[in-house]
Amino acid sequence: MRINEERDEYLEKEFDFSKAVRNPYAKKLHKKITINIDVDALDYFKDQSSESGIPYQKLMNLYLVDCAKSKKKLEMTWK
């Protein structure tokens, strides 16, 4: 129980939590951050959003998750 969380006696009396299971997805919750994005990149994802109907922030997250899962490495060459 968290420090500021009050116990709800009604819930404890009314429901049996003895066999409750922790949420297996709790570790995969989203974290809010502040990030600077190039206007061109943002416009790209917003265009993709209007075509797919998926919010642009969700599309950006899906792309980044895919990069992380596939361990994609950035390849850059300077001219």
N, C-alpha and C positions, 0 to 999 in steps of 0.2 A: 504494500500500500504506500502511496506517495505521502509525503509529509503534509501537504495542504489538502489532501483528499479526505472528505468526511465519510464515515461508514454509513451505509444505508441499511438500517436495521430491518426495514420492511423487505428489501430484496433478500437479505440473508435469511429471513424467516420464511418468505414465500417461495424461494427457489433454492434448489440443491446445487451448489457449485462444486461439490466434492469431486465430480468426474469431469469438470471443465478442462478444456484443452487450450493451451496458449495459441494465439494466432500465429500460424507458421509464416505468414507474410509480413509480420511486424518489422523484421529487419530490412525489408525491401521498401519501406516507406520513402516517400520523396522528401528531399531537403531543399528548402528555398535558398537560393543564392542570388547574388547580383553579378552579372557578367556583361562585358562590353562586346557587342556583336557588330560586325561590319554591316552597313545598310544593305549592301548587295546580298549578303547571306540571309539577312532577315527578310528581305523582299522575296528571295527564292523560296523560303519556307512558307511565307504567307501566300504566295502563288500556289504552291503545292497544297496548302491548306484549303484554298478555295476550290481547287480541282477535286480533292479527295473528301472534303467535308470533315477532316480531322483537324482539330485545333493545332495551330502552328507550333505551340510550345510542346505539345504531345509528339508531333512529328520530329522536332529537334531532339527530344528525349529518346524516341525510338531509334533515331539514327545513331546517337551517341552510345546507347546501350548495345546496338549491333556492332559498332566499332570496338567497344570494350570486350564483348563476348568473342569476337573473331580475332582479338588482339591485333587489330589493324595498326600498322605503323605509318606515320607520316613520311612521305617521300618528297623532299624538296631539292631542287637544284638551282644554284645561283648563276646567273649569266653576267 
